[in-house]
Amino acid sequence: MRTAALTAAAGLLAASTSFAAATEITGSVWFPDTHPLTSHGYLAWAEAVAAASGGDLTVRVFTGESILPAGAHLSGLRDGIVDMTYHAGTYTPSDLPEDNVLAILGIGLQDAVIVASAVTDFYMNDPEMQAMFERHGIVFLGGYATPPYILMCTSRVETLDDIRGKRIRMPGAIHAEWASRVGAVAVSVPSTEMFTGLERGQLDCAANAANDLKSRSLWDVAKHVTTFDLGSYFAGWLHVANADSWRGLSDSQRRVILDTLNDTLIDTMVQYNALSAEALAEAPDHGVSIVAPAADLQAALDSFVADEVPVIAASTGRDRLGLADPEGLIARFEETMAKWQAIYAEVDMDDPDAMKAALRANLFGNIPADYGL
């Protein structure tokens, strides 16, 4: 295994794309340490890897933008700057067209555990998705999904009239399209810039999961929350490895990663949901008012999701992203979603161990030894 090191003068990781001479691999996630995709998805997972491997394999995690800016977590992975990353797929749509078509459907999906499981299954097993990763020389290992996105605003947004003209940080093109339908102005900025945008008046609202009220202190600048279910965001991945790095691991080390990622996926989603609920519960203590969307605002979203989202996803895939059969891609993904809805319908969703067992029995336990090789 290779030894990862930081070049002191430049502050950059000196890394080849092989693990052949070291037991340490490197990962980068640009969220702060308090974010569940970091705290559970990477930091707690790194501890699990070390324990499960008996110290034979360790993960050195870089958080925030200490080694890669937010938008460079695909290119940096591809170039071998780090061995594994989180990446928001909507940041690089031309590189990940299949992923971006499916991400459009997220506006109509809510349950983070079901969505993350279905995404991971589909991305690991669908030939078209696997071909997308192979084009970049990377190996998909695990997905994620957010709790429902809500609106965090500097003024009250409850009705259609309230939202008109509002400048809203939106996570993707489909949310931007909906914003235009209701007379709002979508602003495309990384989630790392939400606080500054709200503080300086460049944004009126930010659409993101509720945990960011606390983990990013948005409740200091956004004093009005609308519990408007804008669906789940799952574009990109939580864990993808550089292909050369993955192939340089031993069979047992790859198995450790897959086994620990099974439990990490569930733990991360459970914690993500819990932190979002916790932040909403604590928000009034920070002077934040919480309102539900009025009937006219909710109806505008519901009709958009039911009538327009599938059409927009297919046309985006074909006309803008150049896919030959986006309808087939969407249909196969929806079949996988239905599969996991059925699986979890038989599981106690208040029992993380039961969810882990279901995920292992139906996905991670069945991954062949030569996956990604």
Summary of the structure (lengths in Angstrom):
residues: 373
radius of gyration: 20.2
end to end distance: 16.7
largest distance: 61.5
contacts: 1317
relative contact order: 0.16
helix: 52%
strand: 15%
